[in-house]
Amino acid sequence: MKRWIALVELGFAVLFLACGVVSWRAARRTTEFAGTEEHPGFAAVRYVPPLLLLACALVMVGGLLVIDAVARSYARSVARRGIEPMI
């Protein structure tokens, strides 16, 4: 059962990381201005802060899911079997 949960978490991690990349790319807005006789043309880049925040949050959650999936896959039971609990 732990392996299935870890695989689902890895799937969601990949999805969140891909959505983070899409959000990061969508956050960049480029506007090109034509040149005149007096001034040369140039391109201005503007970033949209909510999309950058969304991208950062998606990457953080995706990273946490990867860490949790790895921990689930390789973790053993903490308590040894056959030991009675202390009361």
Chimera marker file (.cmm) of the C-alpha trace (Angstrom):
<marker_set name="trace">
<marker id="1" x="0.000" y="0.000" z="0.000" r="1" g="1" b="0" radius="0.5"/>
<marker id="2" x="2.845" y="2.379" z="0.801" r="1" g="1" b="0" radius="0.5"/>
<marker id="3" x="4.303" y="1.890" z="-2.664" r="1" g="1" b="0" radius="0.5"/>
<marker id="4" x="1.021" y="2.852" z="-4.339" r="1" g="1" b="0" radius="0.5"/>
<marker id="5" x="0.755" y="6.003" z="-2.262" r="1" g="1" b="0" radius="0.5"/>
<marker id="6" x="4.360" y="6.857" z="-3.110" r="1" g="1" b="0" radius="0.5"/>
<marker id="7" x="3.662" y="6.382" z="-6.835" r="1" g="1" b="0" radius="0.5"/>
<marker id="8" x="0.576" y="8.608" z="-6.638" r="1" g="1" b="0" radius="0.5"/>
<marker id="9" x="2.617" y="11.243" z="-4.809" r="1" g="1" b="0" radius="0.5"/>
<marker id="10" x="5.316" y="11.087" z="-7.480" r="1" g="1" b="0" radius="0.5"/>
<marker id="11" x="2.666" y="11.505" z="-10.162" r="1" g="1" b="0" radius="0.5"/>
<marker id="12" x="1.266" y="14.570" z="-8.436" r="1" g="1" b="0" radius="0.5"/>
<marker id="13" x="4.800" y="15.909" z="-7.928" r="1" g="1" b="0" radius="0.5"/>
<marker id="14" x="5.503" y="15.681" z="-11.656" r="1" g="1" b="0" radius="0.5"/>
<marker id="15" x="2.174" y="17.377" z="-12.384" r="1" g="1" b="0" radius="0.5"/>
<marker id="16" x="2.847" y="20.190" z="-9.904" r="1" g="1" b="0" radius="0.5"/>
<marker id="17" x="6.377" y="20.734" z="-11.198" r="1" g="1" b="0" radius="0.5"/>
<marker id="18" x="5.148" y="20.886" z="-14.804" r="1" g="1" b="0" radius="0.5"/>
<marker id="19" x="2.426" y="23.363" z="-13.825" r="1" g="1" b="0" radius="0.5"/>
<marker id="20" x="5.061" y="25.421" z="-12.012" r="1" g="1" b="0" radius="0.5"/>
<marker id="21" x="7.135" y="25.637" z="-15.194" r="1" g="1" b="0" radius="0.5"/>
<marker id="22" x="4.088" y="26.682" z="-17.217" r="1" g="1" b="0" radius="0.5"/>
<marker id="23" x="3.195" y="29.318" z="-14.627" r="1" g="1" b="0" radius="0.5"/>
<marker id="24" x="6.761" y="30.653" z="-14.553" r="1" g="1" b="0" radius="0.5"/>
<marker id="25" x="6.813" y="30.995" z="-18.340" r="1" g="1" b="0" radius="0.5"/>
<marker id="26" x="3.401" y="32.679" z="-18.366" r="1" g="1" b="0" radius="0.5"/>
<marker id="27" x="4.569" y="35.201" z="-15.774" r="1" g="1" b="0" radius="0.5"/>
<marker id="28" x="6.962" y="36.832" z="-18.246" r="1" g="1" b="0" radius="0.5"/>
<marker id="29" x="5.338" y="39.425" z="-20.517" r="1" g="1" b="0" radius="0.5"/>
<marker id="30" x="7.465" y="40.952" z="-23.269" r="1" g="1" b="0" radius="0.5"/>
<marker id="31" x="6.456" y="44.147" z="-25.068" r="1" g="1" b="0" radius="0.5"/>
<marker id="32" x="8.407" y="45.387" z="-28.074" r="1" g="1" b="0" radius="0.5"/>
<marker id="33" x="8.507" y="49.063" z="-28.892" r="1" g="1" b="0" radius="0.5"/>
<marker id="34" x="9.270" y="50.233" z="-32.399" r="1" g="1" b="0" radius="0.5"/>
<marker id="35" x="12.086" y="52.652" z="-32.897" r="1" g="1" b="0" radius="0.5"/>
<marker id="36" x="11.796" y="56.164" z="-34.235" r="1" g="1" b="0" radius="0.5"/>
<marker id="37" x="14.322" y="58.427" z="-35.822" r="1" g="1" b="0" radius="0.5"/>
<marker id="38" x="15.302" y="59.804" z="-32.448" r="1" g="1" b="0" radius="0.5"/>
<marker id="39" x="15.131" y="56.644" z="-30.309" r="1" g="1" b="0" radius="0.5"/>
<marker id="40" x="16.071" y="53.031" z="-31.038" r="1" g="1" b="0" radius="0.5"/>
<marker id="41" x="13.546" y="50.241" z="-30.617" r="1" g="1" b="0" radius="0.5"/>
<marker id="42" x="13.668" y="48.077" z="-27.517" r="1" g="1" b="0" radius="0.5"/>
<marker id="43" x="11.882" y="45.250" z="-25.745" r="1" g="1" b="0" radius="0.5"/>
<marker id="44" x="10.545" y="45.629" z="-22.203" r="1" g="1" b="0" radius="0.5"/>
<marker id="45" x="10.018" y="42.625" z="-19.949" r="1" g="1" b="0" radius="0.5"/>
<marker id="46" x="7.419" y="42.714" z="-17.184" r="1" g="1" b="0" radius="0.5"/>
<marker id="47" x="6.818" y="39.958" z="-14.653" r="1" g="1" b="0" radius="0.5"/>
<marker id="48" x="3.406" y="39.158" z="-13.170" r="1" g="1" b="0" radius="0.5"/>
<marker id="49" x="3.920" y="38.610" z="-9.406" r="1" g="1" b="0" radius="0.5"/>
<marker id="50" x="0.877" y="36.371" z="-8.715" r="1" g="1" b="0" radius="0.5"/>
<marker id="51" x="2.000" y="33.913" z="-11.378" r="1" g="1" b="0" radius="0.5"/>
<marker id="52" x="5.533" y="33.913" z="-9.982" r="1" g="1" b="0" radius="0.5"/>
<marker id="53" x="4.134" y="33.233" z="-6.517" r="1" g="1" b="0" radius="0.5"/>
<marker id="54" x="2.000" y="30.412" z="-7.908" r="1" g="1" b="0" radius="0.5"/>
<marker id="55" x="5.019" y="28.913" z="-9.655" r="1" g="1" b="0" radius="0.5"/>
<marker id="56" x="7.079" y="29.020" z="-6.454" r="1" g="1" b="0" radius="0.5"/>
<marker id="57" x="4.277" y="27.433" z="-4.427" r="1" g="1" b="0" radius="0.5"/>
<marker id="58" x="3.778" y="24.657" z="-6.995" r="1" g="1" b="0" radius="0.5"/>
<marker id="59" x="7.497" y="23.852" z="-7.056" r="1" g="1" b="0" radius="0.5"/>
<marker id="60" x="7.659" y="23.778" z="-3.246" r="1" g="1" b="0" radius="0.5"/>
<marker id="61" x="4.662" y="21.449" z="-2.960" r="1" g="1" b="0" radius="0.5"/>
<marker id="62" x="6.058" y="19.242" z="-5.729" r="1" g="1" b="0" radius="0.5"/>
<marker id="63" x="9.390" y="19.030" z="-3.921" r="1" g="1" b="0" radius="0.5"/>
<marker id="64" x="7.692" y="18.117" z="-0.655" r="1" g="1" b="0" radius="0.5"/>
<marker id="65" x="5.740" y="15.375" z="-2.429" r="1" g="1" b="0" radius="0.5"/>
<marker id="66" x="8.972" y="13.958" z="-3.872" r="1" g="1" b="0" radius="0.5"/>
<marker id="67" x="10.608" y="13.962" z="-0.430" r="1" g="1" b="0" radius="0.5"/>
<marker id="68" x="7.553" y="12.300" z="1.114" r="1" g="1" b="0" radius="0.5"/>
<marker id="69" x="7.391" y="9.669" z="-1.655" r="1" g="1" b="0" radius="0.5"/>
<marker id="70" x="11.053" y="8.780" z="-1.179" r="1" g="1" b="0" radius="0.5"/>
<marker id="71" x="10.592" y="8.601" z="2.582" r="1" g="1" b="0" radius="0.5"/>
<marker id="72" x="7.557" y="6.329" z="2.167" r="1" g="1" b="0" radius="0.5"/>
<marker id="73" x="9.385" y="4.065" z="-0.239" r="1" g="1" b="0" radius="0.5"/>
<marker id="74" x="12.472" y="3.487" z="1.873" r="1" g="1" b="0" radius="0.5"/>
<marker id="75" x="11.204" y="3.900" z="5.428" r="1" g="1" b="0" radius="0.5"/>
<marker id="76" x="10.820" y="0.934" z="7.726" r="1" g="1" b="0" radius="0.5"/>
<marker id="77" x="8.690" y="0.647" z="10.767" r="1" g="1" b="0" radius="0.5"/>
<marker id="78" x="10.068" y="2.682" z="13.659" r="1" g="1" b="0" radius="0.5"/>
<marker id="79" x="9.057" y="0.296" z="16.424" r="1" g="1" b="0" radius="0.5"/>
<marker id="80" x="10.500" y="-3.192" z="16.517" r="1" g="1" b="0" radius="0.5"/>
<marker id="81" x="8.044" y="-6.029" z="16.510" r="1" g="1" b="0" radius="0.5"/>
<marker id="82" x="7.656" y="-8.046" z="19.659" r="1" g="1" b="0" radius="0.5"/>
<marker id="83" x="8.340" y="-5.166" z="22.043" r="1" g="1" b="0" radius="0.5"/>
<marker id="84" x="5.540" y="-4.334" z="24.432" r="1" g="1" b="0" radius="0.5"/>
<marker id="85" x="4.609" y="-0.647" z="24.853" r="1" g="1" b="0" radius="0.5"/>
<marker id="86" x="5.510" y="0.989" z="28.136" r="1" g="1" b="0" radius="0.5"/>
<marker id="87" x="2.547" y="1.901" z="30.286" r="1" g="1" b="0" radius="0.5"/>
<link id1="1" id2="2" r="1" g="1" b="0" radius="0.2"/>
<link id1="2" id2="3" r="1" g="1" b="0" radius="0.2"/>
<link id1="3" id2="4" r="1" g="1" b="0" radius="0.2"/>
<link id1="4" id2="5" r="1" g="1" b="0" radius="0.2"/>
<link id1="5" id2="6" r="1" g="1" b="0" radius="0.2"/>
<link id1="6" id2="7" r="1" g="1" b="0" radius="0.2"/>
<link id1="7" id2="8" r="1" g="1" b="0" radius="0.2"/>
<link id1="8" id2="9" r="1" g="1" b="0" radius="0.2"/>
<link id1="9" id2="10" r="1" g="1" b="0" radius="0.2"/>
<link id1="10" id2="11" r="1" g="1" b="0" radius="0.2"/>
<link id1="11" id2="12" r="1" g="1" b="0" radius="0.2"/>
<link id1="12" id2="13" r="1" g="1" b="0" radius="0.2"/>
<link id1="13" id2="14" r="1" g="1" b="0" radius="0.2"/>
<link id1="14" id2="15" r="1" g="1" b="0" radius="0.2"/>
<link id1="15" id2="16" r="1" g="1" b="0" radius="0.2"/>
<link id1="16" id2="17" r="1" g="1" b="0" radius="0.2"/>
<link id1="17" id2="18" r="1" g="1" b="0" radius="0.2"/>
<link id1="18" id2="19" r="1" g="1" b="0" radius="0.2"/>
<link id1="19" id2="20" r="1" g="1" b="0" radius="0.2"/>
<link id1="20" id2="21" r="1" g="1" b="0" radius="0.2"/>
<link id1="21" id2="22" r="1" g="1" b="0" radius="0.2"/>
<link id1="22" id2="23" r="1" g="1" b="0" radius="0.2"/>
<link id1="23" id2="24" r="1" g="1" b="0" radius="0.2"/>
<link id1="24" id2="25" r="1" g="1" b="0" radius="0.2"/>
<link id1="25" id2="26" r="1" g="1" b="0" radius="0.2"/>
<link id1="26" id2="27" r="1" g="1" b="0" radius="0.2"/>
<link id1="27" id2="28" r="1" g="1" b="0" radius="0.2"/>
<link id1="28" id2="29" r="1" g="1" b="0" radius="0.2"/>
<link id1="29" id2="30" r="1" g="1" b="0" radius="0.2"/>
<link id1="30" id2="31" r="1" g="1" b="0" radius="0.2"/>
<link id1="31" id2="32" r="1" g="1" b="0" radius="0.2"/>
<link id1="32" id2="33" r="1" g="1" b="0" radius="0.2"/>
<link id1="33" id2="34" r="1" g="1" b="0" radius="0.2"/>
<link id1="34" id2="35" r="1" g="1" b="0" radius="0.2"/>
<link id1="35" id2="36" r="1" g="1" b="0" radius="0.2"/>
<link id1="36" id2="37" r="1" g="1" b="0" radius="0.2"/>
<link id1="37" id2="38" r="1" g="1" b="0" radius="0.2"/>
<link id1="38" id2="39" r="1" g="1" b="0" radius="0.2"/>
<link id1="39" id2="40" r="1" g="1" b="0" radius="0.2"/>
<link id1="40" id2="41" r="1" g="1" b="0" radius="0.2"/>
<link id1="41" id2="42" r="1" g="1" b="0" radius="0.2"/>
<link id1="42" id2="43" r="1" g="1" b="0" radius="0.2"/>
<link id1="43" id2="44" r="1" g="1" b="0" radius="0.2"/>
<link id1="44" id2="45" r="1" g="1" b="0" radius="0.2"/>
<link id1="45" id2="46" r="1" g="1" b="0" radius="0.2"/>
<link id1="46" id2="47" r="1" g="1" b="0" radius="0.2"/>
<link id1="47" id2="48" r="1" g="1" b="0" radius="0.2"/>
<link id1="48" id2="49" r="1" g="1" b="0" radius="0.2"/>
<link id1="49" id2="50" r="1" g="1" b="0" radius="0.2"/>
<link id1="50" id2="51" r="1" g="1" b="0" radius="0.2"/>
<link id1="51" id2="52" r="1" g="1" b="0" radius="0.2"/>
<link id1="52" id2="53" r="1" g="1" b="0" radius="0.2"/>
<link id1="53" id2="54" r="1" g="1" b="0" radius="0.2"/>
<link id1="54" id2="55" r="1" g="1" b="0" radius="0.2"/>
<link id1="55" id2="56" r="1" g="1" b="0" radius="0.2"/>
<link id1="56" id2="57" r="1" g="1" b="0" radius="0.2"/>
<link id1="57" id2="58" r="1" g="1" b="0" radius="0.2"/>
<link id1="58" id2="59" r="1" g="1" b="0" radius="0.2"/>
<link id1="59" id2="60" r="1" g="1" b="0" radius="0.2"/>
<link id1="60" id2="61" r="1" g="1" b="0" radius="0.2"/>
<link id1="61" id2="62" r="1" g="1" b="0" radius="0.2"/>
<link id1="62" id2="63" r="1" g="1" b="0" radius="0.2"/>
<link id1="63" id2="64" r="1" g="1" b="0" radius="0.2"/>
<link id1="64" id2="65" r="1" g="1" b="0" radius="0.2"/>
<link id1="65" id2="66" r="1" g="1" b="0" radius="0.2"/>
<link id1="66" id2="67" r="1" g="1" b="0" radius="0.2"/>
<link id1="67" id2="68" r="1" g="1" b="0" radius="0.2"/>
<link id1="68" id2="69" r="1" g="1" b="0" radius="0.2"/>
<link id1="69" id2="70" r="1" g="1" b="0" radius="0.2"/>
<link id1="70" id2="71" r="1" g="1" b="0" radius="0.2"/>
<link id1="71" id2="72" r="1" g="1" b="0" radius="0.2"/>
<link id1="72" id2="73" r="1" g="1" b="0" radius="0.2"/>
<link id1="73" id2="74" r="1" g="1" b="0" radius="0.2"/>
<link id1="74" id2="75" r="1" g="1" b="0" radius="0.2"/>
<link id1="75" id2="76" r="1" g="1" b="0" radius="0.2"/>
<link id1="76" id2="77" r="1" g="1" b="0" radius="0.2"/>
<link id1="77" id2="78" r="1" g="1" b="0" radius="0.2"/>
<link id1="78" id2="79" r="1" g="1" b="0" radius="0.2"/>
<link id1="79" id2="80" r="1" g="1" b="0" radius="0.2"/>
<link id1="80" id2="81" r="1" g="1" b="0" radius="0.2"/>
<link id1="81" id2="82" r="1" g="1" b="0" radius="0.2"/>
<link id1="82" id2="83" r="1" g="1" b="0" radius="0.2"/>
<link id1="83" id2="84" r="1" g="1" b="0" radius="0.2"/>
<link id1="84" id2="85" r="1" g="1" b="0" radius="0.2"/>
<link id1="85" id2="86" r="1" g="1" b="0" radius="0.2"/>
<link id1="86" id2="87" r="1" g="1" b="0" radius="0.2"/>
</marker_set>
